[in-house]
Amino acid sequence: MLSALGAAVCFGTASVLQAVAARAAAGPSGGSGVDAALLLRALRQWRYLLGLALDGAGFVLQIIALRHLPIYAVSAALAASLAVTAVVASRLMRVRLSRTEWTAVGVVCAGLFMLGLAAGPEGTRPGSTALRLGLLLTAVLILLAGAAAGRLPDGPRALVLGLGAGAGFGVVEVAVRLIDEISPAVLTNPALYALLLGGAAGFLLLTSALARGSVTAATAGMVLGETIGPALIGVVWLGDTTRPGLSWLAILGFVVAVAGALALARFGDPGEGPGPGPDAA
């Protein structure tokens, strides 16, 4: 669980750094749609590169967690990244946390504590070929749907693109469990390509979401997208379980952690804080 929480800290901090860089790269007028060129411009910003480094560290910690814990426990722990985003954004983007937001942070922590008590060992069922191919198809659909969602108005745009990004990262979570070992045979495993495409789609959609709109709204959508789906797959298809007699506590902890994270979506708005200008790099 400590590895999963460490990943949440890395991902939550990275989101704010990438938001600052994406807004600087987009310029004062922003833009519309999912823009691959925006990602290339953001890569010239040191804050975005630092965010990528944190994402890399978070991904390593996430893999460690996924090798020892059920997907639902790791997913809910990663929901804490939204609480980290809120706290870091209050420092770097000059946004003040209200008592309600601090309460939501506490709710997330309480849900994670319950999950930590209830989580059993990871499942041992091998994923079927149909699941691996379905995961790859899902990654393709996420990218296509995200491109269409990029044309939405600013209000729902950040949340929907964040949801698509979360779904992409959720594909990565499941794919990690479906890759048994690193060998030449992995090149024939559809889960490898699902992991690569899902991760790329997640970064592209999240960068576009962070360029305009609320950082925490985008992160809230991401949390929702990367928790529920992978958790269900882990329980139904991969055999994830809880400690004997504690299924109710795991369900309660999962619901509480995700609900607390999503409550933080109310934190901030498209104009949150003055933020840096295009010359902030």
JOKAZI-V61448 format. One record per helix or strand. SS is the DSSP state (alpha for helix, beta for strand). FROM is the first residue (numbers start at 1). LEN is the number of residues. Records with the same first field share a line. If there is no record, write none. Layout:
SS=FROM-LEN  FROM-LEN
This chain:
alpha=2-25  36-7  46-21  71-8  80-13  99-20  129-21  154-25  184-5  190-22  215-22  247-20  278-3
beta=119-1  242-1
